[in-house]
Amino acid sequence: MPTTLTLKNIPVEVYERLKVSAETHRRSLNSEAIVCLESMLLPKRITASERLARARALRAALSNSKFQAKDISAYKQEERP
């Protein structure tokens, strides 16, 4: 359930930057403040390049494993009707 938060004594510079950002993104001040808070406080989604880097690192770590791509493909085919 959403909660209401009242902010007091916001520095003028912060308020002005928030206002400009809200106008740029065509949002209300409230919506822009929520987006800013979420971007700083919630886990971020990873970019495609970060995901690719992680996949490559995992592949490199598994390269010494007994499983090879051809083996994995064969196992997949076994499960299909």
Secondary structure, 3 states (H helix, E strand, C coil): CCCCCCCCCCCHHHHHHHHHHHHHCCCCHHHHHHHHHHHHHCCCCCCHHHHHHHHHHHHHHHCCCCCCHHHHHHHHHHHCC
